[in-house]
Amino acid sequence: MTTSNRELQNWVASVAALTKPDRIHWCDGSEQEYQTLVAAMVQDGTLIKLNQDTHPGCYLHRSNPTDVARVEHLTFVCTSDKPSAGPNNNWMEPAAAHAKLDALYAGAMQGRTMYVVPYLMGPYGSPYARAGVEITDSAYVAVSMRIMTRMGAKALQHIEQNATFVKGLHSIGDLNPERRFIMHFPEELTIKSFGSGYGGNALLGKKCHALRIASWQAREEGWLAEHMLILGLEDPHGQTTYVAAAFPSACGKTNLAMLLPPTEFAGWKVWTVGDDIAWLHLAPDGRLWAVNPEAGFFGVAPGTSTKTNANCMATLGRDTIYTNVALSDAGEPWWEGIDGEQPAGLTDWQGRPYQPGNGAAAHPNSRFTVAAAQCPTYSPHANDPQGVPISAIIFGGRRATVAPLVYEAFDWEHGVFVGASCASETTAAATGEVGKVRRDPMAMTPFCGYNFGEYWAHWLSFSAKSEKLPRIFHVNWFRKDGNGRFMWPGYGDNMRVLKWIVDRCQGKGQAVTAPIGYLPAADALDLRGLTIDPATVRELLAVDAKHWQPEIEHVGQYFDQYVEAIPAALRDQVQRLAQALKS
């Protein structure tokens, strides 16, 4: 396969001259190509074939033990001036960043195949789709990109018809953590990644393109690129309400995106449009419409079971690549929290006989890569070129205290403040201390490609463009009691909260006013069939000033980092809430 796009031809030639691969392979995205690459990786040990009777088309990949998560401290946004990147990003001057990376790329692909991977983010034929090309020396990355994006000949046709594309250069290098960098050049629509094979660092269509580069494009072009799932909630009358929800990694996005309603919600259906990223555009009808730019799921395995996510488990039965899970003697994938007893003779994620003293059998951030179309609840509208209309935006995170189960913002401006002031306890999806509370506005702390102050101003600008914007909510499934136990059952029972959100969007759903927003009124949540003490429900919905006063002080201090760029409207919201809490 070749291309008529001269810019692409020249770029591929220049990369080959720099990296000196033995071979160049243009990926066409065909099934035959996929199977050929998979067979070669099984042969060289990159992939391990799983039990094909129980898991047809499934394989296990083990990454280097030093390369198991996103490396935020080694991820840079390289803009011509530092303020454009903002305090929320590591910054490096573009020329210096190119020089540093190009020195590492020099000769890096000797003895390897260089794969040219054209891909499309977003549905075929959508005016909202954006193209990219990733050059990589990893066959694992090439086949994963086939699952996660619309990759191959049709994507190349899109590039040749539309010209503009994001350039992504990736090499696994020698996997030395001291020589590992993920650089973004938003002004050049370019990504350079070296020294990592982990998904978030190496599958450049995902976080690098669909969020860091796309958020810059979205600000320039008047749309939003967000770390959000997209979910359709169909009521018994056949009316579907679409919501987009932002949560930090490993905080239940995939579980929520594939939610199975409780038995008491007969007639309700949940439709999965996306589990991680949403691109939202203001349509001529004044509403925000969203597309999922991805075609697959790159989900966290530990904790996934038929109890927590039956639809996900059904999705994973075939044609899945697992990364860093454990392996049973029967050749089946295993992780902590999966159904059934732990099998004897388990091999851990590093290929060692499992020993409890070595830690978890599956890495806490072990993953599965699978086509979204395999999900039983995959929406028939997931590939609609115009996307789906969003009625509600939901923000959330892990908070043991402070945040109630659910509340609604007063208006769009207040809702942007709610999103901008979000905080969550960190998870294993990123390197560093687990369980530390950090500010994570819109769940975009690791992913926004420019200054947060300007990003919030961009969000606020939509209120002047439309009066039909989505309602904004905040949820917290992770509130704990005095004994450290979760107070809310979560998983499928989150449908009870979603129903109240749907009711609010439809002009129903009773609420009471609190300083932080609208809370469900007594008996407004549908708790039929749920064994939960009324006192616990009251505690779940409580707004305690002694927790919120230091919280709002911390928010104000956090905003101080963006003193030159923060919108006055957000400062006003801090003052309003502080005053309301005092009274």
C-alpha positions as CSV (number, residue, x, y, z in Angstrom):
1,M,0.0,0.0,0.0
2,T,1.3,3.5,-0.9
3,T,0.0,7.0,-0.8
4,S,-0.5,9.9,-3.2
5,N,-0.2,12.4,-0.3
6,R,3.2,14.0,-0.8
7,E,3.5,15.3,2.8
8,L,3.0,11.8,4.1
9,Q,5.4,10.3,1.6
10,N,8.1,12.8,2.6
11,W,7.5,12.3,6.3
12,V,7.7,8.5,6.1
13,A,10.9,8.8,4.0
14,S,12.5,11.2,6.5
15,V,11.6,8.9,9.5
16,A,13.1,5.9,7.7
17,A,16.3,7.8,7.0
18,L,16.5,8.7,10.7
19,T,15.5,5.4,12.3
20,K,17.0,3.1,9.7
21,P,14.5,0.2,9.9
22,D,15.2,-3.1,8.0
23,R,11.8,-3.1,6.5
24,I,8.8,-0.7,6.0
25,H,5.2,-2.0,6.1
26,W,2.2,0.1,5.3
27,C,-0.7,-1.3,7.4
28,D,-3.9,-1.9,5.4
29,G,-6.1,-2.9,8.3
30,S,-7.1,-6.2,6.8
31,E,-8.0,-9.4,8.7
32,Q,-5.2,-11.2,6.9
33,E,-2.6,-8.6,7.9
34,Y,-3.8,-8.8,11.6
35,Q,-3.5,-12.6,11.7
36,T,-0.1,-12.5,10.0
37,L,1.2,-10.0,12.6
38,V,-0.3,-11.9,15.5
39,A,1.2,-15.2,14.3
40,A,4.6,-13.6,14.1
41,M,4.3,-12.2,17.6
42,V,3.3,-15.6,18.9
43,Q,6.4,-17.0,17.2
44,D,8.8,-14.5,18.8
45,G,7.1,-14.5,22.2
46,T,5.6,-11.0,22.1
47,L,2.2,-12.6,22.4
48,I,1.1,-15.8,24.2
49,K,-1.8,-17.7,22.6
50,L,-4.5,-18.3,25.2
51,N,-6.9,-21.3,25.4
52,Q,-8.6,-21.1,22.0
53,D,-11.5,-23.3,23.1
54,T,-12.6,-20.9,25.9
55,H,-11.0,-17.7,24.5
56,P,-10.9,-17.9,20.7
57,G,-8.7,-15.3,19.1
58,C,-7.4,-14.1,22.5
59,Y,-3.7,-13.5,23.4
60,L,-1.6,-12.3,26.3
61,H,1.1,-9.7,26.2
62,R,3.6,-9.1,29.0
63,S,5.2,-5.7,29.0
64,N,8.5,-4.7,30.6
65,P,8.0,-4.5,34.4
66,T,9.2,-0.9,34.3
67,D,6.6,0.0,31.6
68,V,3.1,-0.6,33.0
69,A,1.4,2.8,33.1
70,R,1.3,6.3,31.8
71,V,4.3,8.4,32.8
72,E,3.0,11.8,33.4
73,H,6.3,13.2,34.7
74,L,7.9,12.3,31.3
75,T,5.0,13.6,29.2
76,F,5.4,17.1,27.7
77,V,3.5,19.6,25.8
78,C,5.9,21.5,23.5
79,T,4.4,24.9,22.6
80,S,6.3,27.9,21.3
81,D,5.7,29.7,24.6
82,K,5.5,28.2,28.1
83,P,2.2,29.9,29.2
84,S,0.3,28.2,26.4
85,A,1.1,24.8,27.9
86,G,0.1,26.1,31.4
87,P,1.0,24.8,34.9
88,N,-1.0,21.7,34.2
89,N,1.6,20.4,31.7
90,N,5.3,19.7,31.7
91,W,6.7,22.1,29.0
92,M,9.7,21.9,26.7
93,E,10.8,24.3,24.0
94,P,9.9,22.6,20.7
95,A,13.3,22.8,19.0
96,A,15.0,21.3,22.1
97,A,12.3,18.6,22.4
98,H,12.8,17.6,18.7
99,A,16.5,17.5,19.1
100,K,16.3,15.4,22.3
101,L,13.9,12.9,20.7
102,D,15.6,12.7,17.3
103,A,18.9,11.8,18.9
104,L,17.1,8.9,20.5
105,Y,15.4,7.9,17.3
106,A,18.7,7.8,15.3
107,G,19.1,4.2,14.2
108,A,16.6,3.0,16.7
109,M,14.7,0.8,14.3
110,Q,17.7,-1.1,13.0
111,G,16.9,-4.8,12.8
112,R,13.1,-4.0,13.1
113,T,10.1,-3.4,10.9
114,M,8.8,0.1,10.6
115,Y,5.0,0.0,10.5
116,V,3.1,2.9,8.9
117,V,-0.3,3.0,10.5
118,P,-3.0,5.3,9.0
119,Y,-6.0,5.7,11.3
120,L,-9.2,7.6,11.7
121,M,-10.6,8.9,15.0
122,G,-14.4,9.1,14.7
123,P,-16.9,7.4,12.5
124,Y,-16.3,7.0,8.7
125,G,-18.0,9.9,6.9
126,S,-18.3,12.1,10.0
127,P,-17.5,15.8,9.6
128,Y,-16.1,15.4,13.2
129,A,-13.6,12.6,12.4
130,R,-9.9,13.5,12.4
131,A,-7.1,11.4,10.9
132,G,-3.6,10.5,12.0
133,V,-0.7,8.3,11.0
134,E,1.4,6.5,13.6
135,I,4.8,5.2,12.6
136,T,6.0,2.5,15.1
137,D,8.4,-0.3,15.4
138,S,6.0,-2.4,17.5
139,A,3.8,-5.0,15.9
140,Y,1.8,-5.0,19.2
141,V,1.1,-1.3,18.8
142,A,0.1,-1.9,15.1
143,V,-2.5,-4.6,15.9
144,S,-3.7,-2.7,19.0
145,M,-4.3,0.3,16.8
146,R,-6.4,-1.8,14.5
147,I,-8.7,-2.6,17.4
148,M,-8.7,0.8,19.0
149,T,-9.1,3.0,15.8
150,R,-10.5,2.8,12.3
151,M,-7.2,1.8,10.8
152,G,-5.9,1.0,7.3
153,A,-6.9,1.6,3.7
154,K,-10.1,3.6,4.4
155,A,-8.3,5.9,6.8
156,L,-5.6,6.5,4.2
157,Q,-8.3,7.4,1.7
158,H,-9.7,10.0,4.2
159,I,-6.2,11.5,4.5
160,E,-5.7,11.7,0.8
161,Q,-9.1,13.4,0.4
162,N,-8.7,15.8,3.4
163,A,-5.0,16.3,3.6
164,T,-4.7,17.2,7.3
165,F,-3.5,14.5,9.6
166,V,-1.7,14.2,13.0
167,K,1.8,12.8,12.7
168,G,2.8,10.3,15.5
169,L,6.2,8.7,15.7
170,H,6.8,5.9,18.2
171,S,9.7,3.6,19.0
172,I,9.9,1.3,21.9
173,G,13.7,2.0,21.9
174,D,15.4,-0.1,24.6
175,L,12.6,0.5,27.2
176,N,15.1,2.3,29.5
177,P,13.0,4.4,31.9
178,E,15.8,7.0,31.7
179,R,15.2,7.3,27.9
180,R,11.5,7.5,27.9
181,F,9.6,10.6,26.7
182,I,6.1,11.3,25.3
183,M,6.2,14.7,23.5
184,H,3.3,16.6,22.0
185,F,3.6,19.5,19.6
186,P,0.1,20.8,19.2
187,E,1.0,23.7,16.9
188,E,2.5,21.2,14.5
189,L,-0.1,18.4,15.0
190,T,2.8,16.1,15.9
191,I,3.4,13.5,18.6
192,K,6.8,11.8,19.4
193,S,7.0,8.9,21.8
194,F,10.1,6.9,22.7
195,G,11.0,4.2,25.2
196,S,7.6,2.8,26.1
197,G,5.3,0.1,24.8
198,Y,2.5,0.7,27.3
199,G,-0.9,1.6,25.7
200,G,-1.4,5.2,27.0
201,N,2.2,6.0,25.9
202,A,2.4,4.0,22.7
203,L,-1.1,3.9,21.1
204,L,-0.8,7.4,19.9
205,G,-4.3,7.7,18.6
206,K,-5.6,7.4,22.2
207,K,-4.7,9.9,24.9
208,C,-2.0,11.6,22.8
209,H,-4.1,12.4,19.7
210,A,-7.7,12.1,20.9
211,L,-7.2,14.3,24.0
212,R,-3.9,16.2,24.1
213,I,-3.7,17.2,20.4
214,A,-7.5,17.2,19.9
215,S,-8.2,19.4,22.8
216,W,-5.9,22.0,21.2
217,Q,-7.7,21.5,17.9
218,A,-11.1,21.8,19.6
219,R,-10.2,25.1,21.2
220,E,-9.1,26.4,17.8
221,E,-12.2,25.1,16.0
222,G,-14.9,25.6,18.6
223,W,-15.6,22.1,20.0
224,L,-14.6,20.0,23.0
225,A,-12.3,16.9,23.2
226,E,-13.0,15.3,26.6
227,H,-12.1,12.3,28.8
228,M,-15.7,11.1,28.9
229,L,-17.8,8.0,28.3
230,I,-21.0,8.3,26.3
231,L,-24.1,6.4,27.4
232,G,-27.6,6.1,26.2
233,L,-30.4,5.5,28.7
234,E,-33.6,4.2,27.1
235,D,-36.7,4.3,29.2
236,P,-39.6,1.9,29.0
237,H,-41.4,4.2,26.6
238,G,-38.5,4.0,24.1
239,Q,-37.1,7.5,24.7
240,T,-33.3,7.6,24.9
241,T,-31.4,10.2,26.9
242,Y,-27.7,10.4,26.2
243,V,-25.2,11.5,28.8
244,A,-21.4,12.1,28.8
245,A,-19.5,11.4,32.0
246,A,-15.9,12.3,33.0
247,F,-14.0,10.2,35.6
248,P,-10.3,9.7,36.1
249,S,-8.9,6.4,34.9
250,A,-9.8,3.3,36.9
251,C,-12.8,5.1,38.6
252,G,-15.5,3.0,37.0
253,K,-15.9,4.5,33.5
254,T,-16.1,1.2,31.7
255,N,-18.4,-0.3,34.3
256,L,-20.8,2.7,34.0
257,A,-20.5,2.7,30.1
258,M,-21.7,-1.0,30.1
259,L,-24.1,-0.8,33.1
260,L,-26.7,-3.5,33.6
261,P,-29.8,-2.0,35.3
262,P,-31.2,-3.6,38.5
263,T,-34.1,-6.0,38.1
264,E,-36.4,-3.4,39.4
265,F,-35.8,-1.3,36.3
266,A,-37.7,-3.5,33.9
267,G,-38.0,-2.0,30.5
268,W,-34.9,0.2,30.8
269,K,-32.0,-0.3,28.4
270,V,-28.5,1.0,28.6
271,W,-26.6,1.7,25.3
272,T,-22.8,2.0,25.2
273,V,-21.5,4.6,22.8
274,G,-18.0,4.9,24.3
275,D,-16.2,4.2,27.5
276,D,-13.3,6.8,27.6
277,I,-13.3,9.7,25.1
278,A,-15.9,12.0,23.7
279,W,-15.7,14.7,21.1
280,L,-18.5,17.2,21.5
281,H,-19.7,19.7,18.8
282,L,-22.3,22.3,18.9
283,A,-24.9,21.4,16.2
284,P,-27.2,23.8,14.3
285,D,-30.0,22.8,16.7
286,G,-28.1,24.4,19.6
287,R,-27.4,21.1,21.3
288,L,-24.0,19.4,22.0
289,W,-23.7,16.2,19.9
290,A,-20.9,13.7,20.8
291,V,-19.0,11.1,18.8
292,N,-16.7,8.5,20.3
293,P,-13.4,8.8,18.4
294,E,-12.3,5.3,19.3
295,A,-13.4,1.9,17.9
296,G,-12.3,-0.2,20.9
297,F,-12.0,-0.5,24.6
298,F,-8.6,-0.3,26.5
299,G,-10.0,-1.2,29.9
300,V,-8.6,-2.0,33.3
301,A,-9.0,-5.8,34.0
302,P,-8.7,-6.1,37.9
303,G,-12.1,-5.9,39.5
304,T,-14.0,-6.7,36.3
305,S,-16.4,-9.7,36.8
306,T,-19.9,-10.7,35.9
307,K,-21.0,-9.1,39.2
308,T,-19.3,-5.7,38.5
309,N,-19.7,-5.7,34.7
310,A,-21.4,-8.6,33.0
311,N,-21.5,-6.9,29.6
312,C,-17.8,-6.3,29.7
313,M,-17.1,-10.0,30.5
314,A,-19.3,-11.0,27.6
315,T,-17.3,-8.6,25.4
316,L,-14.0,-10.2,26.4
317,G,-14.9,-13.8,25.4
318,R,-13.1,-13.6,22.1
319,D,-10.7,-11.6,19.9
320,T,-9.1,-9.8,22.8
321,I,-5.5,-8.8,23.6
322,Y,-4.8,-8.9,27.3
323,T,-1.8,-7.1,28.8
324,N,-0.2,-7.9,32.1
325,V,-2.9,-10.2,33.5
326,A,-2.1,-13.5,35.1
327,L,-2.3,-16.8,33.3
328,S,-3.9,-20.1,34.6
329,D,-2.6,-23.6,33.9
330,A,-5.6,-23.9,31.5
331,G,-4.3,-21.1,29.4
332,E,-7.0,-18.6,30.5
333,P,-6.6,-15.0,31.6
334,W,-7.0,-14.3,35.3
335,W,-7.0,-11.2,37.6
336,E,-8.0,-10.2,41.0
337,G,-11.7,-9.7,41.2
338,I,-12.6,-12.0,38.4
339,D,-15.3,-14.7,38.9
340,G,-14.6,-17.9,40.7
341,E,-11.8,-19.1,42.9
342,Q,-8.2,-18.4,42.2
343,P,-6.8,-21.4,40.2
344,A,-3.9,-23.4,41.3
345,G,-0.7,-23.2,39.3
346,L,-1.2,-19.5,38.4
347,T,1.5,-17.6,36.5
348,D,1.7,-13.9,37.5
349,W,1.9,-11.0,35.1
350,Q,5.7,-11.2,35.0
351,G,5.7,-14.8,33.9
352,R,6.7,-16.2,37.4
353,P,4.9,-18.9,39.4
354,Y,2.5,-16.9,41.5
355,Q,3.7,-16.1,45.1
356,P,1.7,-13.8,47.3
357,G,4.9,-12.2,48.5
358,N,5.5,-10.9,45.0
359,G,2.3,-8.8,45.0
360,A,-0.8,-9.2,42.9
361,A,-1.0,-12.0,40.3
362,A,-2.3,-9.5,37.7
363,H,-0.8,-6.0,37.6
364,P,-3.2,-3.5,39.1
365,N,-3.2,-1.6,35.8
366,S,-3.4,-4.7,33.6
367,R,-5.6,-4.2,30.5
368,F,-7.8,-5.7,27.8
369,T,-7.9,-4.4,24.3
370,V,-11.1,-5.3,22.4
371,A,-13.4,-4.0,19.7
372,A,-16.3,-2.0,21.0
373,A,-18.6,-3.6,18.5
374,Q,-18.3,-6.9,20.5
375,C,-20.1,-5.3,23.5
376,P,-23.7,-6.6,23.9
377,T,-24.9,-3.1,24.7
378,Y,-23.0,-1.4,21.8
379,S,-25.3,1.3,20.6
380,P,-26.8,1.1,17.1
381,H,-26.0,4.8,16.9
382,A,-22.4,4.6,18.0
383,N,-21.2,5.1,14.4
384,D,-23.7,7.7,13.4
385,P,-21.7,10.4,11.6
386,Q,-23.5,13.3,13.4
387,G,-23.1,11.6,16.8
388,V,-25.7,11.5,19.6
389,P,-27.3,14.5,21.4
390,I,-26.1,15.0,25.0
391,S,-28.6,16.0,27.6
392,A,-26.4,15.7,30.7
393,I,-22.7,16.0,31.5
394,I,-21.6,14.2,34.6
395,F,-18.3,14.8,36.5
396,G,-17.0,12.5,39.3
397,G,-14.1,10.9,41.0
398,R,-13.1,8.9,44.1
399,R,-13.8,10.9,47.3
400,A,-14.1,9.1,50.6
401,T,-15.7,12.3,52.1
402,V,-16.9,15.7,51.0
403,A,-18.8,15.0,47.7
404,P,-22.3,13.6,48.1
405,L,-23.7,10.8,46.0
406,V,-25.1,13.2,43.4
407,Y,-25.9,16.9,42.9
408,E,-26.8,19.1,39.9
409,A,-25.2,22.4,39.1
410,F,-27.3,25.6,39.1
411,D,-26.4,26.5,35.5
412,W,-23.7,26.1,32.9
413,E,-21.3,28.5,34.5
414,H,-21.7,26.8,37.9
415,G,-21.4,23.5,36.1
416,V,-18.0,24.5,34.6
417,F,-16.9,25.4,38.1
418,V,-18.1,22.0,39.4
419,G,-16.0,20.3,36.7
420,A,-13.0,22.6,37.2
421,S,-12.9,22.0,40.9
422,C,-13.1,18.2,40.7
423,A,-10.7,16.1,42.8
424,S,-10.0,12.4,43.0
425,E,-7.9,9.9,44.7
426,T,-5.2,8.7,42.3
427,T,-5.2,5.2,40.9
428,A,-2.8,2.7,39.4
429,A,-3.4,3.9,35.8
430,A,-0.6,6.5,36.4
431,T,2.8,6.1,38.0
432,G,3.2,7.6,41.5
433,E,1.5,7.4,44.8
434,V,-1.9,5.6,44.8
435,G,-4.7,7.1,46.9
436,K,-3.5,10.7,47.1
437,V,-6.2,13.3,46.5
438,R,-5.4,15.6,43.7
439,R,-7.3,18.2,41.7
440,D,-8.5,16.7,38.4
441,P,-10.6,19.2,36.5
442,M,-13.0,17.4,34.1
443,A,-10.7,14.3,34.6
444,M,-8.3,16.1,32.2
445,T,-5.3,16.8,34.4
446,P,-3.0,14.3,32.5
447,F,-4.7,15.0,29.1
448,C,-5.4,18.7,28.4
449,G,-3.1,19.9,25.7
450,Y,-3.0,23.5,26.8
451,N,-3.4,25.9,29.8
452,F,-6.3,24.9,32.0
453,G,-7.2,28.6,32.5
454,E,-7.8,28.9,28.8
455,Y,-9.5,25.5,28.7
456,W,-12.0,26.6,31.3
457,A,-12.6,29.9,29.4
458,H,-13.3,27.8,26.3
459,W,-15.9,25.7,28.2
460,L,-17.5,28.9,29.6
461,S,-17.8,30.4,26.1
462,F,-20.4,27.9,25.1
463,S,-23.1,29.6,27.2
464,A,-23.0,32.6,24.9
465,K,-23.5,30.3,21.9
466,S,-26.6,28.3,23.0
467,E,-29.4,28.1,25.4
468,K,-29.8,24.3,24.9
469,L,-26.6,23.1,26.6
470,P,-26.6,19.9,28.7
471,R,-27.4,20.0,32.4
472,I,-24.3,19.4,34.5
473,F,-24.1,17.0,37.5
474,H,-21.5,15.6,39.9
475,V,-21.5,12.0,41.3
476,N,-19.4,10.2,43.8
477,W,-19.9,6.4,44.1
478,F,-17.0,6.1,46.6
479,R,-18.1,7.8,49.7
480,K,-17.2,5.9,52.9
481,D,-18.6,5.7,56.4
482,G,-16.6,6.1,59.6
483,N,-15.4,2.5,59.4
484,G,-13.9,3.0,55.9
485,R,-16.7,1.0,54.2
486,F,-18.3,2.1,50.9
487,M,-21.8,3.4,51.6
488,W,-23.2,3.1,48.1
489,P,-23.4,-0.4,46.4
490,G,-22.4,1.1,43.0
491,Y,-22.2,-0.9,39.8
492,G,-25.7,-1.6,38.4
493,D,-27.3,0.3,41.3
494,N,-25.8,3.5,39.8
495,M,-28.8,3.3,37.5
496,R,-30.8,4.7,40.4
497,V,-28.8,7.9,40.3
498,L,-28.8,8.0,36.5
499,K,-32.6,7.8,36.5
500,W,-32.8,10.9,38.7
501,I,-30.5,12.6,36.3
502,V,-32.7,11.6,33.4
503,D,-35.7,12.8,35.3
504,R,-34.1,16.2,35.8
505,C,-33.3,16.5,32.1
506,Q,-36.9,15.8,31.4
507,G,-38.2,18.5,33.8
508,K,-39.1,16.0,36.5
509,G,-37.1,14.7,39.5
510,Q,-37.6,16.5,42.7
511,A,-34.6,18.4,44.2
512,V,-33.7,20.6,47.1
513,T,-31.3,23.5,47.0
514,A,-28.0,23.3,48.8
515,P,-25.0,25.7,48.7
516,I,-23.2,23.3,46.3
517,G,-26.2,22.7,43.9
518,Y,-29.4,20.8,43.6
519,L,-29.6,17.6,45.6
520,P,-32.3,14.8,45.2
521,A,-35.3,15.5,47.4
522,A,-36.4,12.9,50.0
523,D,-37.7,9.8,48.1
524,A,-36.5,11.3,44.7
525,L,-34.1,8.4,44.2
526,D,-35.7,5.1,43.1
527,L,-34.4,2.7,45.7
528,R,-36.9,-0.1,45.2
529,G,-35.4,-3.5,46.0
530,L,-32.2,-1.9,47.5
531,T,-31.4,-2.8,51.1
532,I,-30.0,0.5,52.4
533,D,-30.7,2.3,55.7
534,P,-32.5,5.7,55.4
535,A,-29.8,7.2,57.6
536,T,-27.2,6.0,55.2
537,V,-29.0,7.6,52.3
538,R,-29.2,10.9,54.2
539,E,-25.5,10.7,54.9
540,L,-24.8,9.9,51.2
541,L,-26.6,13.2,50.3
542,A,-25.3,15.3,53.2
543,V,-23.4,18.5,52.6
544,D,-21.2,19.1,55.6
545,A,-19.8,22.6,56.0
546,K,-16.8,21.4,58.0
547,H,-15.7,19.3,55.0
548,W,-16.6,21.8,52.4
549,Q,-15.0,24.9,53.9
550,P,-11.5,23.5,53.6
551,E,-12.4,22.0,50.3
552,I,-13.3,25.4,48.8
553,E,-10.2,27.0,50.3
554,H,-8.1,24.3,48.5
555,V,-10.0,25.0,45.3
556,G,-9.1,28.7,45.5
557,Q,-5.5,27.8,46.2
558,Y,-5.5,25.5,43.2
559,F,-6.9,28.2,41.0
560,D,-4.1,30.5,42.1
561,Q,-1.7,28.5,39.8
562,Y,-3.6,29.9,36.8
563,V,-3.8,33.5,38.1
564,E,-3.0,35.0,34.7
565,A,-5.5,32.9,32.7
566,I,-8.3,31.9,35.1
567,P,-11.7,33.3,34.1
568,A,-13.2,35.7,36.6
569,A,-16.4,33.7,36.6
570,L,-14.6,30.8,38.4
571,R,-13.2,33.1,41.0
572,D,-16.7,34.4,41.5
573,Q,-18.0,30.9,42.0
574,V,-15.4,30.3,44.7
575,Q,-16.5,33.4,46.6
576,R,-20.2,32.6,46.2
577,L,-19.7,29.1,47.6
578,A,-17.5,30.2,50.4
579,Q,-20.1,32.7,51.5
580,A,-23.0,30.3,51.1
581,L,-21.2,27.8,53.3
582,K,-20.6,30.4,56.1
583,S,-24.3,31.2,56.1
